[in-house]
């Protein structure tokens, strides 16, 4: 990288000592980088030695100050080398869904920020990794912001796959506190929500409770998985907790996150009857609504467990002073009904022009001209 910036690439050893050293470096940079929860160490460092079986670390320094970090899992296959940003290549961990991802970067100027992103990604594609300098490499980036996605396309010769998904969110900040949240919703959503809450309340008072200990959080998690799996199996699909490795990841995430105030396991009930569970991440005033399990089997025709659970959660977090309730990627009806704004997140694979897959893609494009 030109000018005052210097980029290096290494293959860190993620043993106990290596993880402690990387954690110190990562947390220090995250504190000044406006990192999302998915970029901070609580998420990145959870089960890191297993999730990043072949880790690659890129560091960016401005003069002698660390300003950028990116951790990749490296995979070697018939098509060459791929680098997966802050995401495991282990198939048993594939359902761990990362969003609001991207390299850590403490630079705030948007033009310079995108230039540094582009240079970092170019280095990831073309720079040396150990003694291997000639194998083709591609970048796999999941759930990154538009500026990060645009920078990645500048770095490679071809974007093989690219998709964008909206991430709806509700604004809970001080400007919105003057009137109850429900009054900001559409007339139809207010009607459905009030009716759902009224029917549930007939069974007993609607309550929302946060698990206060790790053991209670894991108990909520186990109950949530039962409801989550039941819903997805009814659709003929596997849920997000289908492997032992994935379930272990979330239990470890809870073991540190509940006490640290970063992971909330919420139980919503009508009297003694469970309506549903939410797994939410809380970070820097933002709530990320990550996973859920709702009792659809017990819900009557006018009961909307997802709508009711998220509404109670929004009121709960608004009372605590959080400014954003992020539903994350997806255009589900309940998300759009409760949100009042949205962002875009991108998933893409970027390859150099000389990558075999890139050449094959270009040939197929030429054949269809």
Sine and cosine of phi, psi and omega as CSV:
sin_phi,cos_phi,sin_psi,cos_psi,sin_omega,cos_omega
0.00,0.00,0.66,-0.75,-0.09,-1.00
-0.98,0.20,0.20,-0.98,0.13,-0.99
0.95,0.31,-0.69,-0.72,-0.10,-1.00
-0.99,0.14,-0.08,1.00,-0.10,-1.00
-0.99,-0.11,0.59,-0.81,0.02,-1.00
-0.70,-0.72,0.77,-0.64,-0.06,-1.00
-0.90,-0.44,0.70,-0.71,0.05,-1.00
-0.76,-0.65,0.43,-0.90,0.00,-1.00
-0.79,-0.61,0.68,-0.73,-0.01,-1.00
-0.61,-0.79,0.23,-0.97,0.06,-1.00
-0.92,-0.39,1.00,0.09,-0.10,-0.99
-0.93,0.38,0.51,-0.86,0.10,-0.99
-1.00,-0.06,0.89,-0.45,-0.08,-1.00
-1.00,-0.09,0.78,0.62,0.19,-0.98
-0.99,0.12,-0.13,-0.99,-0.08,-1.00
-0.86,0.52,-0.72,0.69,-0.01,-1.00
-0.92,0.38,-0.66,0.75,-0.01,-1.00
-0.90,0.44,-0.62,0.78,0.02,-1.00
-0.92,0.38,-0.65,0.76,0.02,-1.00
-0.88,0.47,-0.68,0.73,0.00,-1.00
-0.91,0.41,-0.68,0.73,0.00,-1.00
-0.93,0.38,-0.62,0.78,0.02,-1.00
-0.87,0.49,-0.70,0.71,0.01,-1.00
-0.87,0.50,-0.72,0.70,-0.01,-1.00
-0.91,0.43,-0.68,0.73,-0.07,-1.00
-0.93,0.38,-0.73,0.68,-0.02,-1.00
-0.89,0.45,-0.63,0.78,-0.01,-1.00
-0.90,0.44,-0.66,0.75,0.00,-1.00
-0.96,0.27,-0.63,0.78,0.00,-1.00
-0.87,0.50,-0.55,0.83,-0.04,-1.00
-0.91,0.42,-0.38,0.93,-0.02,-1.00
-0.89,-0.45,0.24,0.97,-0.11,-0.99
-0.91,-0.41,0.03,1.00,-0.06,-1.00
0.88,0.48,0.61,0.79,-0.09,-1.00
-0.93,0.38,0.54,-0.84,0.19,-0.98
-0.98,0.19,0.15,-0.99,0.06,-1.00
-0.86,0.52,-0.61,0.79,-0.07,-1.00
-0.96,0.29,-0.18,0.98,0.06,-1.00
-0.98,-0.22,-0.18,0.98,-0.05,-1.00
-1.00,0.02,0.18,-0.98,-0.17,-0.99
-0.93,0.37,-0.50,0.87,0.00,-1.00
-0.81,0.59,-0.64,0.77,0.04,-1.00
-1.00,0.04,-0.78,0.63,-0.08,-1.00
-0.88,0.47,-0.63,0.78,-0.10,-1.00
-1.00,0.08,-0.18,0.98,-0.03,-1.00
-0.92,0.39,0.86,-0.51,0.01,-1.00
0.83,0.56,0.56,0.83,-0.15,-0.99
-0.87,0.49,-0.65,0.76,-0.05,-1.00
-0.88,0.47,-0.49,0.87,0.02,-1.00
-1.00,0.01,-0.63,0.78,-0.05,-1.00
-0.94,0.35,-0.59,0.81,0.01,-1.00
-0.94,-0.33,0.98,0.20,-0.09,-1.00
-0.92,0.40,-0.49,0.87,0.03,-1.00
-0.73,-0.69,0.97,0.24,-0.18,-0.98
-0.97,0.25,0.54,-0.84,0.13,-0.99
-0.76,-0.65,0.79,-0.61,-0.03,-1.00
-0.89,-0.45,0.80,-0.60,0.10,-0.99
-0.94,-0.35,0.76,-0.66,0.02,-1.00
-0.87,-0.49,0.66,-0.75,0.06,-1.00
-0.87,-0.49,0.80,-0.60,0.04,-1.00
-0.88,-0.48,0.60,-0.80,0.12,-0.99
-0.94,-0.33,0.93,-0.37,-0.26,-0.97
0.85,0.53,-0.90,-0.44,0.01,-1.00
-0.95,-0.33,0.15,0.99,-0.06,-1.00
-0.99,-0.16,0.77,-0.64,0.05,-1.00
-0.94,0.34,0.84,-0.54,0.00,-1.00
-0.85,-0.53,-0.16,0.99,-0.04,-1.00
-0.49,-0.87,0.61,-0.79,0.07,-1.00
-0.63,-0.78,0.64,-0.76,0.10,-0.99
-0.59,-0.81,0.81,-0.59,0.01,-1.00
-0.93,-0.36,0.81,-0.58,-0.03,-1.00
-0.88,-0.48,0.47,-0.88,0.25,-0.97
-0.98,-0.19,0.78,-0.63,-0.10,-1.00
-0.99,-0.15,0.74,-0.67,0.02,-1.00
-0.80,-0.61,0.72,-0.69,0.03,-1.00
-0.92,-0.39,0.80,-0.60,-0.01,-1.00
-0.57,-0.82,-0.16,-0.99,-0.02,-1.00
-0.84,0.54,-0.51,0.86,-0.01,-1.00
-1.00,0.04,0.08,1.00,-0.01,-1.00
0.94,-0.33,-0.48,-0.88,-0.07,-1.00
-0.98,-0.22,0.69,-0.73,0.13,-0.99
-0.83,-0.56,0.59,-0.81,0.04,-1.00
-0.90,-0.44,0.86,-0.50,-0.08,-1.00
-0.96,-0.29,0.90,-0.43,-0.11,-0.99
-0.94,0.33,0.89,-0.45,0.08,-1.00
0.74,0.68,0.68,0.74,-0.06,-1.00
-0.47,-0.88,0.68,-0.73,-0.04,-1.00
-0.98,0.21,0.53,-0.85,0.09,-1.00
-1.00,-0.08,-0.01,1.00,0.00,-1.00
-0.95,0.32,0.86,-0.50,-0.03,-1.00
-0.85,0.53,-0.49,0.87,-0.01,-1.00
-0.95,0.31,-0.20,0.98,0.01,-1.00
-0.93,-0.37,0.20,0.98,-0.14,-0.99
-0.90,0.43,-0.45,0.89,-0.05,-1.00
-0.99,0.15,-0.02,1.00,0.11,-0.99
-0.97,0.23,0.95,-0.32,-0.19,-0.98
-0.99,-0.13,0.87,-0.49,-0.01,-1.00
-0.98,-0.18,0.67,-0.75,0.03,-1.00
-0.67,-0.74,0.22,-0.98,-0.06,-1.00
0.73,0.69,0.72,0.70,-0.04,-1.00
-1.00,-0.06,-0.14,-0.99,-0.02,-1.00
0.75,-0.66,0.34,-0.94,0.06,-1.00
-0.88,0.48,0.52,-0.85,0.16,-0.99
-0.95,0.33,0.75,-0.67,-0.01,-1.00
-0.52,-0.86,0.84,-0.54,-0.05,-1.00
-1.00,0.06,-0.04,1.00,0.00,-1.00
-0.98,0.19,0.74,-0.67,-0.05,-1.00
-0.97,-0.24,-0.42,0.91,0.01,-1.00
-0.88,0.48,0.85,-0.52,-0.14,-0.99
-0.89,0.46,-0.61,0.79,-0.01,-1.00
-0.93,0.36,-0.74,0.67,0.01,-1.00
-0.92,0.40,-0.60,0.80,0.00,-1.00
-0.87,0.49,-0.73,0.69,0.00,-1.00
-0.92,0.39,-0.58,0.82,0.03,-1.00
-0.90,0.43,-0.65,0.76,0.02,-1.00
-0.93,0.36,-0.65,0.76,0.10,-0.99
-0.82,0.57,-0.76,0.65,-0.05,-1.00
-0.88,0.47,-0.67,0.74,0.01,-1.00
-0.92,0.39,-0.62,0.78,0.02,-1.00
-0.90,0.43,-0.70,0.71,-0.01,-1.00
-0.93,0.37,-0.60,0.80,0.07,-1.00
-0.88,0.48,-0.66,0.75,0.02,-1.00
-0.92,0.40,-0.62,0.78,0.02,-1.00
-0.89,0.46,-0.61,0.79,-0.01,-1.00
-0.97,0.25,-0.64,0.76,-0.18,-0.98
-0.93,-0.36,-0.30,0.95,-0.08,-1.00
-0.96,0.28,0.28,-0.96,-0.03,-1.00
-0.96,0.27,0.55,-0.83,0.18,-0.98
-0.82,-0.57,0.97,-0.23,-0.08,-1.00
0.88,0.47,-0.78,-0.63,0.00,-1.00
-0.99,-0.12,-0.03,1.00,-0.04,-1.00
-1.00,0.01,0.93,-0.38,-0.04,-1.00
-0.83,-0.55,-0.19,0.98,-0.14,-0.99
-0.94,-0.33,-0.22,0.98,-0.01,-1.00
-0.95,0.30,0.68,-0.74,0.02,-1.00
-0.92,0.39,0.56,-0.83,-0.01,-1.00
-0.77,-0.64,0.52,-0.85,0.11,-0.99
-0.76,-0.65,0.43,-0.90,0.02,-1.00
-0.97,-0.24,0.69,-0.73,0.10,-1.00
-0.89,-0.46,0.91,-0.41,-0.08,-1.00
-0.87,-0.49,0.78,-0.62,-0.07,-1.00
-0.84,-0.54,0.75,-0.67,0.12,-0.99
0.89,0.45,0.66,0.75,-0.03,-1.00
-0.99,-0.17,0.39,-0.92,-0.01,-1.00
-0.95,0.30,0.29,-0.96,-0.04,-1.00
-0.84,0.55,-0.64,0.77,-0.02,-1.00
-0.91,0.42,-0.59,0.81,0.04,-1.00
-0.94,0.35,-0.67,0.74,0.02,-1.00
-0.90,0.44,-0.68,0.73,0.01,-1.00
-0.89,0.46,-0.65,0.76,0.01,-1.00
-0.90,0.43,-0.61,0.79,0.01,-1.00
-0.91,0.41,-0.62,0.79,0.01,-1.00
-0.93,0.37,-0.44,0.90,0.07,-1.00
-0.95,0.31,-0.41,0.91,-0.12,-0.99
-1.00,0.08,-0.50,0.86,-0.10,-0.99
-0.96,-0.28,0.16,-0.99,0.01,-1.00
-1.00,0.08,-0.41,0.91,-0.08,-1.00
-0.45,-0.89,0.70,-0.71,0.16,-0.99
-1.00,-0.09,0.95,-0.31,-0.09,-1.00
-0.97,0.25,-0.64,0.77,0.01,-1.00
-0.69,-0.73,0.66,-0.75,0.07,-1.00
-0.45,-0.89,0.77,-0.63,0.08,-1.00
-0.64,-0.77,0.47,-0.88,0.02,-1.00
-0.80,-0.59,0.64,-0.77,0.04,-1.00
-0.74,-0.67,0.61,-0.79,0.04,-1.00
-0.98,0.20,0.52,-0.85,0.07,-1.00
-0.85,-0.53,1.00,-0.08,-0.03,-1.00
-0.94,0.33,0.48,-0.88,0.08,-1.00
-0.49,-0.87,0.36,-0.93,0.04,-1.00
-0.94,-0.35,0.73,-0.69,0.01,-1.00
-1.00,0.02,0.80,-0.59,-0.08,-1.00
-0.89,-0.46,0.17,0.98,-0.14,-0.99
-0.93,0.38,-0.04,-1.00,-0.13,-0.99
-0.86,0.50,-0.55,0.84,-0.01,-1.00
-0.91,0.42,-0.41,0.91,-0.04,-1.00
-0.99,-0.10,-0.02,1.00,-0.08,-1.00
-0.98,0.18,-0.20,0.98,-0.09,-1.00
-0.94,0.35,-0.35,0.94,0.04,-1.00
-0.69,-0.72,0.48,-0.88,-0.01,-1.00
-0.84,0.54,0.54,-0.84,-0.05,-1.00
-0.84,0.54,-0.64,0.77,-0.08,-1.00
-0.88,0.48,-0.47,0.88,-0.02,-1.00
-0.96,0.30,-0.23,0.97,0.03,-1.00
-1.00,0.04,-0.10,1.00,-0.06,-1.00
-1.00,0.03,0.28,-0.96,0.02,-1.00
-0.91,0.41,0.33,-0.94,-0.02,-1.00
-0.86,0.51,-0.68,0.73,-0.02,-1.00
-0.91,0.41,-0.67,0.74,0.01,-1.00
-0.91,0.42,-0.66,0.75,0.04,-1.00
-0.86,0.51,-0.68,0.74,-0.02,-1.00
-0.89,0.46,-0.76,0.65,-0.03,-1.00
-0.90,0.44,-0.65,0.76,-0.04,-1.00
-0.93,0.38,-0.72,0.69,0.00,-1.00
-0.89,0.45,-0.64,0.77,0.02,-1.00
-0.92,0.40,-0.69,0.73,0.04,-1.00
-0.87,0.49,-0.75,0.66,-0.01,-1.00
-0.89,0.46,-0.62,0.78,-0.02,-1.00
-0.91,0.41,-0.67,0.74,0.00,-1.00
-0.93,0.37,-0.65,0.76,0.06,-1.00
-0.90,0.43,-0.68,0.74,-0.05,-1.00
-0.89,0.45,-0.37,0.93,0.05,-1.00
-0.92,0.39,-0.38,0.93,0.06,-1.00
-0.99,0.11,-0.32,0.95,-0.06,-1.00
0.49,-0.87,0.26,-0.96,-0.07,-1.00
-0.85,0.53,0.69,-0.73,0.08,-1.00
-0.97,0.23,0.80,-0.60,-0.01,-1.00
-0.73,-0.68,0.43,-0.90,0.10,-0.99
-0.77,-0.63,0.76,-0.66,-0.05,-1.00
-0.74,-0.67,0.73,-0.69,0.10,-1.00
-1.00,-0.04,0.72,-0.70,0.11,-0.99
-0.90,0.44,0.80,-0.60,-0.10,-1.00
-0.99,-0.11,-0.26,0.96,0.00,-1.00
-0.80,-0.60,0.29,-0.96,0.04,-1.00
-0.88,0.48,-0.70,0.72,-0.02,-1.00
-0.88,0.48,-0.67,0.74,0.02,-1.00
-0.92,0.39,-0.63,0.78,0.03,-1.00
-0.88,0.47,-0.67,0.74,0.01,-1.00
-0.93,0.36,-0.57,0.82,0.08,-1.00
-0.89,0.46,-0.69,0.72,0.07,-1.00
-0.89,0.47,-0.68,0.73,0.00,-1.00
-0.85,0.52,-0.73,0.68,-0.02,-1.00
-0.87,0.48,-0.66,0.75,0.03,-1.00
-0.93,0.37,-0.59,0.80,0.04,-1.00
-0.90,0.44,-0.66,0.75,-0.01,-1.00
-0.87,0.49,-0.63,0.77,0.02,-1.00
-0.86,0.51,-0.75,0.67,-0.01,-1.00
-0.93,0.37,-0.65,0.76,0.01,-1.00
-0.87,0.49,-0.76,0.65,-0.03,-1.00
-0.90,0.44,-0.62,0.79,0.00,-1.00
-0.87,0.49,-0.66,0.75,0.00,-1.00
-0.90,0.43,-0.73,0.68,-0.07,-1.00
-0.95,0.30,-0.58,0.82,0.04,-1.00
-0.91,0.41,-0.55,0.83,0.06,-1.00
-0.91,0.42,-0.40,0.91,0.06,-1.00
-1.00,-0.02,0.04,1.00,0.01,-1.00
0.98,0.21,0.40,0.92,-0.04,-1.00
-0.76,-0.65,0.32,-0.95,0.11,-0.99
-0.99,0.13,0.54,-0.84,0.06,-1.00
-0.99,0.12,-0.11,-0.99,-0.06,-1.00
-0.99,0.16,-0.07,1.00,-0.08,-1.00
-0.87,-0.49,0.59,0.81,-0.21,-0.98
-0.99,0.16,-0.19,0.98,0.00,-1.00
-0.87,-0.50,0.42,-0.91,0.03,-1.00
-0.88,0.48,-0.62,0.78,-0.02,-1.00
-0.90,0.44,-0.65,0.76,0.01,-1.00
-0.91,0.41,-0.71,0.71,0.00,-1.00
-0.89,0.45,-0.61,0.79,0.04,-1.00
-0.92,0.40,-0.62,0.78,0.04,-1.00
-0.85,0.53,-0.74,0.67,-0.05,-1.00
-0.94,0.35,-0.56,0.83,0.06,-1.00
-0.92,0.40,-0.64,0.77,0.06,-1.00
-0.93,0.38,-0.61,0.79,0.04,-1.00
-0.87,0.50,-0.67,0.75,0.03,-1.00
-0.93,0.37,-0.60,0.80,-0.09,-1.00
-0.87,0.49,-0.52,0.85,0.07,-1.00
-0.99,-0.13,-0.58,0.81,-0.19,-0.98
-0.98,0.22,-0.51,0.86,-0.03,-1.00
-0.92,0.40,-0.76,0.65,0.00,-1.00
-0.91,0.40,-0.54,0.84,-0.01,-1.00
-0.98,0.18,-0.11,0.99,-0.02,-1.00
0.97,0.25,0.38,0.92,-0.01,-1.00
-0.97,-0.23,-0.40,0.91,-0.03,-1.00
-0.83,-0.56,0.83,-0.56,0.03,-1.00
-0.94,-0.35,0.83,-0.55,0.22,-0.98
-0.98,-0.22,0.90,-0.44,-0.09,-1.00
-0.93,-0.37,0.68,-0.73,0.06,-1.00
-0.90,-0.44,0.84,-0.55,0.06,-1.00
-0.95,-0.31,0.77,-0.64,-0.05,-1.00
-0.67,-0.74,0.44,-0.90,0.16,-0.99
-0.92,-0.38,0.98,-0.18,-0.17,-0.99
0.91,0.40,-0.82,-0.57,0.04,-1.00
-1.00,-0.05,-0.10,1.00,-0.07,-1.00
-1.00,0.01,0.80,-0.60,0.02,-1.00
-0.96,0.28,0.76,-0.65,0.11,-0.99
-1.00,-0.03,-0.68,0.73,0.01,-1.00
0.06,-1.00,0.10,-0.99,0.03,-1.00
-0.81,-0.59,0.53,-0.85,0.08,-1.00
-0.80,-0.60,0.67,-0.74,0.21,-0.98
-0.95,-0.31,0.93,-0.36,-0.03,-1.00
-0.87,-0.50,0.55,-0.83,0.10,-1.00
-0.96,-0.27,0.67,-0.74,0.01,-1.00
-0.87,-0.50,0.77,-0.64,-0.10,-0.99
-0.35,-0.94,0.85,-0.52,0.12,-0.99
0.79,0.61,0.70,0.72,0.06,-1.00
0.99,0.11,-0.02,1.00,-0.01,-1.00
-0.93,-0.38,0.68,-0.73,0.12,-0.99
-0.97,-0.26,0.78,-0.62,0.08,-1.00
-0.95,-0.31,0.92,-0.40,-0.01,-1.00
-0.99,0.14,0.99,-0.12,-0.26,-0.96
-1.00,-0.07,-0.76,0.65,-0.01,-1.00
-0.64,-0.77,0.28,-0.96,-0.06,-1.00
-0.38,-0.92,0.29,-0.96,0.15,-0.99
-0.55,-0.84,0.86,-0.51,-0.06,-1.00
-0.88,-0.47,0.55,-0.83,0.01,-1.00
-1.00,0.04,0.98,0.19,0.02,-1.00
-0.94,0.34,-0.49,0.87,-0.06,-1.00
-0.89,0.45,-0.57,0.82,-0.03,-1.00
-1.00,-0.03,-0.09,1.00,-0.08,-1.00
-0.98,0.18,0.73,-0.69,0.10,-1.00
-0.98,0.19,0.00,-1.00,-0.11,-0.99
-0.90,0.44,-0.47,0.88,-0.03,-1.00
-0.98,-0.18,0.02,1.00,-0.01,-1.00
-1.00,-0.08,0.80,-0.61,-0.01,-1.00
-0.89,-0.46,1.00,0.04,-0.13,-0.99
-0.88,0.47,-0.63,0.78,0.01,-1.00
-0.91,0.41,-0.71,0.70,0.00,-1.00
-0.89,0.46,-0.72,0.69,-0.02,-1.00
-0.90,0.43,-0.71,0.71,-0.04,-1.00
-0.89,0.45,-0.73,0.69,-0.04,-1.00
-0.93,0.36,-0.57,0.82,0.04,-1.00
-0.89,0.45,-0.72,0.69,0.03,-1.00
-0.89,0.45,-0.60,0.80,0.03,-1.00
-0.91,0.41,-0.67,0.74,0.02,-1.00
-0.87,0.49,-0.72,0.69,0.04,-1.00
-0.88,0.48,-0.64,0.77,0.02,-1.00
-0.87,0.49,-0.75,0.66,-0.05,-1.00
-0.95,0.31,-0.56,0.83,0.05,-1.00
-0.89,0.46,-0.62,0.78,0.02,-1.00
-0.92,0.38,-0.38,0.93,0.01,-1.00
-1.00,-0.02,-0.06,1.00,0.07,-1.00
1.00,-0.07,0.19,0.98,0.07,-1.00
-0.94,0.34,0.52,-0.85,-0.07,-1.00
-0.97,-0.23,-0.27,0.96,-0.06,-1.00
-0.61,-0.79,0.71,-0.70,0.15,-0.99
-0.91,-0.42,0.97,-0.24,-0.14,-0.99
-0.99,-0.11,0.87,-0.49,0.02,-1.00
-0.99,0.13,-0.09,1.00,0.00,-1.00
0.91,0.42,-0.12,-0.99,-0.22,-0.98
-0.94,0.35,0.60,-0.80,0.06,-1.00
0.78,-0.62,0.60,-0.80,-0.05,-1.00
-0.97,-0.25,0.61,0.79,0.04,-1.00
-0.85,0.52,0.51,-0.86,-0.11,-0.99
-0.88,0.48,-0.67,0.75,-0.04,-1.00
-0.91,0.40,-0.54,0.84,0.04,-1.00
-0.90,0.43,-0.76,0.65,-0.02,-1.00
-0.92,0.40,-0.49,0.87,0.00,-1.00
-0.94,0.33,-0.57,0.82,-0.07,-1.00
-0.99,-0.11,-0.33,0.95,-0.05,-1.00
-0.99,0.11,0.41,-0.91,0.10,-0.99
-0.79,-0.61,0.20,0.98,0.05,-1.00
-0.34,-0.94,0.19,-0.98,0.03,-1.00
-0.41,-0.91,0.40,-0.92,0.10,-0.99
-0.85,-0.53,0.08,-1.00,0.14,-0.99
-0.90,-0.43,0.65,-0.76,0.14,-0.99
-0.86,-0.52,0.51,-0.86,-0.13,-0.99
-0.83,-0.56,0.57,-0.82,0.12,-0.99
-0.84,-0.54,0.81,-0.59,-0.05,-1.00
-0.44,-0.90,0.45,-0.89,0.16,-0.99
-0.92,-0.39,0.76,-0.65,-0.03,-1.00
-0.84,-0.54,0.75,-0.66,-0.04,-1.00
-0.78,-0.63,0.50,-0.86,0.14,-0.99
-0.93,0.36,0.37,-0.93,-0.06,-1.00
-0.87,0.49,-0.46,0.89,-0.06,-1.00
-1.00,-0.04,0.09,1.00,0.06,-1.00
-0.92,0.39,0.69,-0.72,-0.01,-1.00
-0.80,0.60,-0.66,0.75,0.01,-1.00
-0.92,0.40,-0.56,0.83,0.02,-1.00
-0.92,0.40,-0.69,0.73,0.02,-1.00
-0.89,0.46,-0.67,0.74,0.02,-1.00
-0.89,0.45,-0.65,0.76,0.03,-1.00
-0.89,0.45,-0.69,0.73,0.00,-1.00
-0.90,0.43,-0.62,0.79,0.03,-1.00
-0.89,0.45,-0.67,0.74,0.02,-1.00
-0.90,0.44,-0.62,0.79,0.03,-1.00
-0.90,0.45,-0.66,0.75,-0.01,-1.00
-0.91,0.42,-0.60,0.80,-0.02,-1.00
-0.91,0.42,-0.42,0.91,-0.04,-1.00
-0.99,-0.13,0.10,1.00,0.03,-1.00
-0.94,0.34,0.00,0.00,0.00,0.00
